[in-house]
Amino acid sequence: QVQLVESGGGLVQAGGSLRLSCAAPGSISSIRYMAWYRQAPGKQRELVASITNSDSTYYEDSVKGRFTISRDNAKNTVYLQMNSLKPEDTAVYYCNAKAWDLGVYWGQGTQVTVSS
């Protein structure tokens, strides 16, 4: 199964910043939508932010004004810039992509830990 390749997670103090990256292999056909989800221990996976190929974006309420999603269509890559991080942002972050051929792809997850 083709997987997206994530990077950029880590440990940061509250108020700090991290930038996540996610690259889709060239074997995936044209991508129309990319997104970041996260899952904290004991909680369901939730949508954090998404972006379409026309740059329409969505943000979950708790990250509005702090997180920014962007993409490089030529590189099939999506980024999540996370500023003013809070301990409640601690989770495993997963990249998701949807292709025009209806394929759905996930990354392996990257841990983000925010210490207080």
C-alpha positions in Angstrom: 0.0 0.0 0.0 1.3 3.4 -1.0 2.0 5.7 2.0 2.5 9.3 2.4 5.8 10.3 4.0 5.6 12.7 6.9 8.3 14.5 8.8 8.8 17.4 11.3 7.3 16.2 14.5 9.0 16.4 17.9 9.1 17.8 21.4 8.5 21.5 21.9 7.7 23.8 24.8 4.3 25.5 25.0 4.3 28.6 22.9 6.8 27.2 20.5 6.5 26.2 16.8 6.8 23.2 14.6 6.4 22.6 10.9 5.1 19.3 9.6 5.7 18.1 6.0 4.0 15.4 4.0 5.0 14.2 0.6 3.0 12.0 -1.7 5.0 9.6 -3.9 4.9 10.1 -7.6 3.0 6.8 -8.0 -0.2 8.5 -6.7 -2.3 10.1 -9.4 -3.4 13.7 -9.3 -4.3 14.8 -5.8 -7.3 17.0 -5.2 -7.3 17.3 -1.4 -4.7 17.0 1.4 -5.3 17.2 5.1 -3.8 16.8 8.6 -5.6 14.8 11.3 -4.4 14.2 14.8 -5.2 11.6 17.5 -4.5 12.1 21.1 -4.3 9.2 23.6 -7.8 7.9 24.3 -9.4 10.2 21.8 -10.8 9.8 18.3 -8.8 10.9 15.3 -9.9 14.5 14.3 -9.5 16.7 11.3 -7.2 19.6 12.0 -6.8 21.3 8.7 -7.3 20.7 5.0 -6.6 22.2 1.6 -7.9 21.6 -1.8 -6.0 21.9 -5.1 -7.7 25.3 -5.5 -6.3 26.4 -2.1 -9.6 26.4 -0.3 -8.7 25.7 3.4 -10.5 24.5 6.5 -9.3 24.7 10.1 -10.7 23.1 13.2 -11.8 25.8 15.7 -9.1 25.2 18.3 -6.2 25.8 15.8 -7.6 28.8 13.9 -5.1 31.7 14.0 -2.3 29.4 15.2 -1.9 26.7 12.4 -1.5 27.3 8.7 -1.8 24.6 6.0 -0.2 25.1 2.6 0.7 22.9 -0.3 3.2 22.7 -3.2 1.2 21.1 -6.0 4.3 20.5 -8.1 5.9 18.5 -5.4 2.6 16.8 -4.1 3.6 18.1 -0.7 1.5 19.6 2.1 2.8 21.5 5.1 1.3 22.4 8.5 2.9 25.3 10.2 2.0 25.2 13.9 2.6 28.3 16.1 1.7 29.1 19.7 1.6 25.4 20.5 -0.3 24.3 23.6 -0.1 21.1 25.6 -3.5 20.1 24.3 -2.0 20.0 20.8 0.0 16.9 21.8 -1.0 14.0 19.5 0.1 11.8 16.7 -0.4 13.8 13.5 -1.4 12.0 10.3 -1.3 13.2 6.8 -4.2 12.3 4.4 -4.6 12.7 0.7 -7.5 12.1 -1.7 -6.9 11.6 -5.4 -9.1 12.3 -8.4 -9.3 8.6 -9.0 -10.9 8.2 -5.6 -7.8 6.8 -4.0 -7.3 7.7 -0.3 -3.9 7.6 1.3 -2.5 8.0 4.8 0.9 8.7 6.3 2.4 6.6 9.2 1.9 9.4 11.7 4.4 11.7 13.4 4.4 12.5 17.2 4.0 16.1 18.3 4.5 16.6 22.1 4.1 20.0 23.7 5.4 20.4 27.2 3.9 22.9 29.7 
